Amino acid sequence: MDALEEYLFEDTDYYETGMLPLMIDSYISASDLLKAEFCPVNELVEGLLTQGLSIIAAPPKTGKSWLCLDLCMAIAKGLPFMGKKTQEGRVLYLALEDTERRLQSRLNKLLQGEEAPEKLWLFTRAEGLQDNLLGMLHKFLTICKDVKLIVIDTLQKIRDSRNTNLSYSNDYNELSELKAFADGHDVAILLVHHTRKMPDSDDVFNTISGTNGIMGCADTAIVLSKSGRFENTAKMSITGRDIEGAEYAVEFDKNKCRWKMLGESEEYNGAVEDNKLRRKYLNNPIVTTICYLVEQKGNYEWNGSIDEIIERGLEITGKTLAISNKGLACELDKLRADLWKYSNISTIKSRNTNNTTQYYFTKTGEKGETGATGGIYN
């Protein structure tokens, strides 16, 4: 015992109880700290999720639960998540806003015929923090030593609903219990939470619902933000104590029901704009007409005059495609590149012997088979 310890112990009951005050028990000199050896930070998902307490927040019904279930499956199998390496381990997923039927449906869509991971355990009910949730989790971790991740979906489901104290200290104290549990058991806890309706142009993390006590306590914070509710693309913003801050453009694949990484955040605005252009393209009755005409035949080809396109367009869409032949010809010129970009349909137009313009539309299996310019104009 050095002189500092002897001085500090003078006014304590350590010699009687053997219990050290927290401040005395935890102090270390800078020189001793530099000599100490520590294990590297344990990353469950490279660059995204570390051991400790993390939170992911987004507006309601934007795909947070799909992302979390996919994350749980990836870690349970040791497979990449959104292109990032993962550390395999057992996962406890507390899907407290779901039913077993809904979870089964989502698992089937994500697995697409593959076997379910044995190391993923799902729960649809759990105690709250005030009802010994952490005690129950401790029992699970005592039995299963290989648990790496606990996902709680959502945070609000485990909070004491009787506590109406909406203060920084209350938020911080509640999450501190979870953080201490995660640190003490060497696991990662990921809390699913909501963002506020009002956006914040200065700092996206200010949109996390509640006080700054939530953000202040968490080791890592992830926010999914969209420019519109029905957008498939989003910006994923990440910051943390042991993780480098980053922003990524991500997209929800409706066919596979999972999020995928598009790239750095600079690509987000481009992806959003492209989605707007794509929707405008798909809602164009001229596009609907041409796609229908091309795809109704087995050889994916169709040809006809402007008059025929206008006539068939009225039959297919119930709308007049243009007020004049010249107007439709101008629109087809504008659509040439988009027909190729979005539908792989090349366009060729030529004049017949009777001096009328004939349009030839061909759909190919892969871009590039008929030329990158989207067809030929003679």
C-alpha positions as CSV (number, residue, x, y, z in Angstrom):
1,M,0.0,0.0,0.0
2,D,1.5,3.4,-1.0
3,A,1.3,6.7,0.8
4,L,-1.7,7.8,-1.2
5,E,-3.7,4.7,-0.3
6,E,-2.8,5.0,3.4
7,Y,-3.9,8.6,3.4
8,L,-7.2,7.8,1.6
9,F,-7.9,4.9,3.9
10,E,-7.7,7.0,7.1
11,D,-11.3,8.1,6.9
12,T,-12.8,4.8,5.6
13,D,-14.0,1.6,7.3
14,Y,-12.0,-0.6,4.9
15,Y,-10.2,-2.3,7.7
16,E,-13.5,-3.3,9.4
17,T,-15.5,-4.2,6.3
18,G,-12.9,-5.0,3.7
19,M,-14.9,-2.9,1.2
20,L,-13.1,-0.2,-0.8
21,P,-14.9,3.0,-1.8
22,L,-15.4,3.0,-5.6
23,M,-13.1,5.9,-6.2
24,I,-10.3,4.4,-4.2
25,D,-10.8,1.0,-5.8
26,S,-10.6,2.3,-9.4
27,Y,-7.8,4.8,-9.4
28,I,-4.6,4.2,-11.4
29,S,-1.6,6.4,-12.2
30,A,-1.0,7.4,-15.8
31,S,2.4,5.6,-15.9
32,D,0.7,2.3,-14.7
33,L,-2.1,2.8,-17.2
34,L,0.4,3.1,-20.1
35,K,2.0,-0.2,-19.0
36,A,-1.3,-2.1,-18.8
37,E,-2.3,-4.5,-21.5
38,F,-5.9,-4.7,-22.7
39,C,-7.7,-6.8,-25.2
40,P,-8.6,-5.0,-28.5
41,V,-12.1,-3.6,-28.9
42,N,-14.4,-6.5,-29.8
43,E,-16.2,-5.7,-33.0
44,L,-19.2,-7.9,-33.8
45,V,-19.7,-6.2,-37.1
46,E,-16.6,-4.5,-38.6
47,G,-17.0,-0.8,-38.4
48,L,-20.6,-0.9,-37.3
49,L,-21.2,-2.7,-34.0
50,T,-18.9,-3.2,-31.0
51,Q,-19.2,-4.8,-27.6
52,G,-21.1,-2.6,-25.1
53,L,-24.3,-0.6,-25.4
54,S,-25.5,0.5,-28.9
55,I,-28.7,2.1,-30.1
56,I,-30.2,2.2,-33.6
57,A,-33.0,4.8,-34.2
58,A,-35.2,5.5,-37.1
59,P,-38.8,6.6,-37.7
60,P,-41.5,4.0,-37.2
61,K,-42.1,1.5,-40.0
62,T,-38.9,2.2,-41.8
63,G,-37.4,-1.3,-41.7
64,K,-35.4,-1.2,-38.4
65,S,-36.8,-4.6,-37.4
66,W,-35.9,-6.2,-40.8
67,L,-32.4,-4.8,-40.4
68,C,-32.0,-6.2,-36.8
69,L,-33.3,-9.6,-37.7
70,D,-30.9,-9.8,-40.6
71,L,-28.1,-8.7,-38.3
72,C,-29.0,-11.4,-35.7
73,M,-29.0,-14.1,-38.4
74,A,-25.7,-12.9,-39.8
75,I,-23.9,-13.0,-36.4
76,A,-25.6,-16.3,-35.4
77,K,-24.1,-17.8,-38.6
78,G,-20.9,-15.8,-38.8
79,L,-21.8,-14.5,-42.2
80,P,-21.2,-11.0,-43.6
81,F,-23.7,-8.3,-42.7
82,M,-24.2,-5.6,-45.4
83,G,-20.8,-6.6,-46.8
84,K,-19.1,-6.3,-43.4
85,K,-17.3,-9.1,-41.5
86,T,-19.0,-10.4,-38.4
87,Q,-18.0,-12.4,-35.3
88,E,-20.0,-15.5,-34.9
89,G,-21.9,-16.1,-31.6
90,R,-25.2,-16.8,-30.0
91,V,-27.8,-14.0,-30.3
92,L,-30.8,-13.2,-28.1
93,Y,-33.4,-11.2,-30.1
94,L,-36.1,-9.7,-27.9
95,A,-38.7,-8.8,-30.6
96,L,-41.2,-7.4,-28.2
97,E,-43.5,-5.7,-30.7
98,D,-43.8,-8.8,-32.8
99,T,-45.8,-12.1,-32.8
100,E,-44.3,-15.5,-33.5
101,R,-46.3,-15.7,-36.7
102,R,-44.8,-12.4,-38.0
103,L,-41.3,-13.5,-37.0
104,Q,-41.8,-16.8,-38.8
105,S,-42.9,-15.0,-41.9
106,R,-39.9,-12.6,-41.8
107,L,-37.5,-15.5,-41.2
108,N,-38.8,-17.3,-44.2
109,K,-38.4,-14.3,-46.4
110,L,-34.9,-13.6,-45.2
111,L,-33.8,-17.3,-45.3
112,Q,-35.3,-18.0,-48.8
113,G,-35.1,-21.8,-48.2
114,E,-31.9,-21.9,-46.2
115,E,-31.8,-23.5,-42.7
116,A,-32.5,-21.3,-39.7
117,P,-29.5,-20.5,-37.5
118,E,-29.4,-22.6,-34.3
119,K,-27.6,-19.9,-32.4
120,L,-30.5,-17.4,-32.8
121,W,-33.1,-17.4,-30.0
122,L,-36.2,-15.2,-30.3
123,F,-38.4,-13.8,-27.6
124,T,-41.7,-12.0,-28.0
125,R,-42.2,-11.2,-24.3
126,A,-39.9,-10.1,-21.5
127,E,-39.8,-8.4,-18.2
128,G,-39.1,-4.7,-17.9
129,L,-36.0,-3.2,-16.3
130,Q,-38.1,-2.6,-13.2
131,D,-39.1,-6.3,-13.1
132,N,-35.6,-7.9,-13.1
133,L,-35.0,-8.1,-16.9
134,L,-31.3,-8.0,-16.3
135,G,-31.6,-10.8,-13.8
136,M,-33.3,-13.0,-16.4
137,L,-30.7,-12.1,-19.0
138,H,-27.9,-13.0,-16.5
139,K,-29.4,-16.5,-16.1
140,F,-29.4,-17.0,-19.9
141,L,-25.8,-15.8,-20.1
142,T,-24.8,-18.1,-17.2
143,I,-26.2,-21.1,-19.1
144,C,-25.0,-20.0,-22.6
145,K,-21.5,-18.8,-22.5
146,D,-21.3,-18.0,-26.2
147,V,-23.9,-15.2,-26.3
148,K,-22.4,-12.2,-28.2
149,L,-25.4,-10.0,-28.9
150,I,-28.7,-9.1,-27.3
151,V,-31.1,-7.1,-29.4
152,I,-34.0,-5.4,-27.6
153,D,-36.7,-4.3,-30.0
154,T,-37.8,-1.8,-28.7
155,L,-36.3,0.2,-25.9
156,Q,-39.6,1.6,-24.9
157,K,-41.0,-1.9,-24.2
158,I,-38.6,-2.5,-21.3
159,R,-38.8,0.9,-19.7
160,D,-40.9,1.6,-16.6
161,S,-44.1,3.0,-18.0
162,R,-45.0,4.3,-14.5
163,N,-42.0,6.6,-14.5
164,T,-43.1,9.9,-16.1
165,N,-39.8,11.6,-15.3
166,L,-38.6,12.7,-18.8
167,S,-35.2,14.0,-17.8
168,Y,-31.6,13.6,-18.8
169,S,-30.7,11.9,-15.6
170,N,-33.6,9.4,-15.8
171,D,-32.7,8.5,-19.4
172,Y,-29.0,8.2,-18.5
173,N,-29.6,6.2,-15.4
174,E,-31.9,3.7,-17.1
175,L,-29.4,3.1,-20.0
176,S,-26.5,3.0,-17.5
177,E,-28.0,-0.2,-16.1
178,L,-27.9,-1.8,-19.5
179,K,-24.5,-0.5,-20.3
180,A,-23.1,-1.8,-17.0
181,F,-24.6,-5.2,-17.8
182,A,-23.1,-5.3,-21.3
183,D,-19.7,-4.3,-20.0
184,G,-19.8,-6.7,-17.1
185,H,-20.8,-9.7,-19.3
186,D,-18.6,-8.8,-22.3
187,V,-21.6,-8.7,-24.7
188,A,-23.2,-6.2,-27.1
189,I,-26.6,-4.9,-26.4
190,L,-28.4,-3.2,-29.3
191,L,-31.4,-1.1,-28.4
192,V,-34.0,-0.3,-31.1
193,H,-35.5,3.1,-30.7
194,H,-37.4,5.8,-32.6
195,T,-36.5,9.2,-33.9
196,R,-38.5,12.4,-33.4
197,K,-40.8,13.7,-36.2
198,M,-39.0,17.0,-36.4
199,P,-35.7,16.7,-38.4
200,D,-32.5,18.3,-37.4
201,S,-30.4,19.8,-40.2
202,D,-27.4,20.3,-38.0
203,D,-27.0,16.9,-36.3
204,V,-29.0,13.7,-37.2
205,F,-28.3,12.2,-33.8
206,N,-30.3,15.0,-32.2
207,T,-33.4,13.3,-33.7
208,I,-33.1,10.4,-31.4
209,S,-36.3,10.4,-29.3
210,G,-35.8,11.4,-25.6
211,T,-33.1,13.5,-24.0
212,N,-29.4,13.6,-24.7
213,G,-29.0,11.1,-21.8
214,I,-29.7,8.3,-24.3
215,M,-27.1,9.3,-26.7
216,G,-24.7,10.2,-24.0
217,C,-24.8,6.8,-22.4
218,A,-24.6,4.6,-25.5
219,D,-21.2,3.5,-26.8
220,T,-22.4,3.5,-30.4
221,A,-25.4,5.3,-32.0
222,I,-26.8,4.5,-35.5
223,V,-29.5,6.6,-37.1
224,L,-31.4,5.6,-40.3
225,S,-32.9,8.7,-42.0
226,K,-34.9,8.9,-45.2
227,S,-35.9,11.8,-47.4
228,G,-39.4,10.3,-47.6
229,R,-41.3,7.5,-46.0
230,F,-41.7,5.5,-49.2
231,E,-38.1,5.8,-50.3
232,N,-36.2,2.5,-50.5
233,T,-32.9,4.3,-49.9
234,A,-31.7,5.8,-46.6
235,K,-28.7,7.4,-45.0
236,M,-27.1,5.3,-42.2
237,S,-25.1,7.6,-39.8
238,I,-22.8,6.0,-37.2
239,T,-20.9,7.5,-34.3
240,G,-19.3,5.9,-31.2
241,R,-16.6,5.8,-28.6
242,D,-14.7,2.9,-30.0
243,I,-15.8,3.1,-33.6
244,E,-15.0,5.6,-36.4
245,G,-17.9,7.9,-37.3
246,A,-19.2,7.3,-40.8
247,E,-22.2,7.8,-43.1
248,Y,-23.4,5.3,-45.6
249,A,-26.0,5.1,-48.3
250,V,-28.1,2.0,-47.8
251,E,-31.1,0.5,-49.7
252,F,-33.9,-1.8,-48.8
253,D,-34.2,-4.7,-51.3
254,K,-37.9,-5.5,-51.3
255,N,-37.4,-8.8,-53.1
256,K,-34.9,-10.1,-50.5
257,C,-36.4,-8.1,-47.6
258,R,-32.9,-6.9,-46.4
259,W,-30.8,-3.8,-46.4
260,K,-27.7,-3.5,-48.5
261,M,-24.9,-1.1,-48.5
262,L,-24.6,1.2,-51.5
263,G,-21.5,3.1,-50.5
264,E,-20.4,6.3,-48.8
265,S,-23.0,9.0,-47.9
266,E,-22.2,11.0,-51.0
267,E,-24.0,8.3,-53.0
268,Y,-27.1,8.7,-50.9
269,N,-28.4,11.9,-52.6
270,G,-27.7,10.3,-56.0
271,A,-29.6,7.2,-55.1
272,V,-32.6,9.2,-53.8
273,E,-32.6,11.3,-57.0
274,D,-32.4,8.2,-59.2
275,N,-35.3,6.6,-57.3
276,K,-37.4,9.7,-58.0
277,L,-36.6,9.5,-61.7
278,R,-37.3,5.8,-61.7
279,R,-40.7,6.3,-60.2
280,K,-41.5,9.1,-62.7
281,Y,-40.4,6.7,-65.5
282,L,-42.5,3.8,-64.2
283,N,-45.6,6.0,-63.9
284,N,-45.3,7.2,-67.5
285,P,-48.2,5.7,-69.6
286,I,-45.9,5.7,-72.7
287,V,-43.5,3.4,-70.7
288,T,-46.3,1.2,-69.5
289,T,-47.5,0.8,-73.1
290,I,-44.1,0.0,-74.6
291,C,-43.2,-2.5,-71.8
292,Y,-46.6,-4.2,-72.2
293,L,-46.3,-4.5,-76.0
294,V,-42.7,-5.8,-75.8
295,E,-43.3,-8.3,-73.0
296,Q,-46.6,-9.8,-74.3
297,K,-44.6,-11.6,-77.0
298,G,-42.3,-14.5,-76.4
299,N,-39.5,-12.9,-78.5
300,Y,-39.7,-9.6,-76.5
301,E,-39.9,-7.5,-79.7
302,W,-42.6,-5.2,-81.0
303,N,-42.8,-2.8,-83.9
304,G,-45.3,-0.3,-85.1
305,S,-46.1,3.3,-86.1
306,I,-46.8,6.3,-84.0
307,D,-50.6,5.9,-84.8
308,E,-50.4,2.2,-83.6
309,I,-48.6,3.2,-80.4
310,I,-51.2,5.8,-79.6
311,E,-54.1,3.4,-80.3
312,R,-52.6,0.6,-78.2
313,G,-51.7,3.0,-75.5
314,L,-55.3,4.1,-75.1
315,E,-56.3,0.4,-74.9
316,I,-53.7,-0.5,-72.3
317,T,-53.6,2.5,-70.1
318,G,-56.9,4.2,-70.8
319,K,-55.0,7.4,-71.5
320,T,-54.1,9.4,-74.6
321,L,-50.3,9.2,-74.8
322,A,-49.9,12.5,-76.7
323,I,-52.1,15.2,-78.3
324,S,-50.3,14.8,-81.6
325,N,-48.0,12.3,-83.5
326,K,-45.2,14.8,-83.3
327,G,-45.6,15.2,-79.6
328,L,-45.4,11.4,-79.0
329,A,-42.3,11.3,-81.3
330,C,-40.6,13.9,-79.1
331,E,-41.5,12.0,-76.0
332,L,-40.1,8.7,-77.4
333,D,-36.8,10.6,-78.2
334,K,-36.6,11.7,-74.6
335,L,-37.4,8.2,-73.2
336,R,-34.8,6.4,-75.4
337,A,-32.1,6.4,-72.7
338,D,-34.4,5.6,-69.8
339,L,-36.0,2.7,-71.7
340,W,-32.6,1.2,-71.9
341,K,-31.4,2.1,-68.4
342,Y,-34.5,0.9,-66.5
343,S,-36.1,-1.7,-68.7
344,N,-33.3,-2.9,-71.0
345,I,-35.4,-2.0,-74.0
346,S,-33.5,-0.7,-77.1
347,T,-35.2,1.5,-79.6
348,I,-34.7,1.7,-83.4
349,K,-36.7,4.0,-85.7
350,S,-36.6,4.1,-89.4
351,R,-38.7,5.3,-92.4
352,N,-40.5,2.8,-94.6
353,T,-40.9,3.0,-98.3
354,N,-44.2,4.9,-97.9
355,N,-42.3,7.5,-95.9
356,T,-43.9,6.6,-92.5
357,T,-41.8,6.2,-89.4
358,Q,-41.7,2.7,-87.9
359,Y,-40.5,2.0,-84.3
360,Y,-38.8,-1.2,-83.3
361,F,-38.5,-2.0,-79.6
362,T,-36.4,-5.0,-78.3
363,K,-35.9,-6.1,-74.7
364,T,-32.6,-7.8,-74.0
365,G,-31.5,-10.0,-71.0
366,E,-28.5,-7.9,-70.1
367,K,-27.5,-4.3,-70.7
368,G,-24.9,-4.0,-73.4
369,E,-26.2,-6.7,-75.8
370,T,-27.6,-4.1,-78.2
371,G,-25.3,-1.2,-77.4
372,A,-24.8,1.0,-74.4
373,T,-26.6,4.0,-76.1
374,G,-30.0,2.3,-75.9
375,G,-30.6,1.6,-79.5
376,I,-30.0,3.2,-82.9
377,Y,-31.8,6.0,-84.6
378,N,-31.5,6.1,-88.4
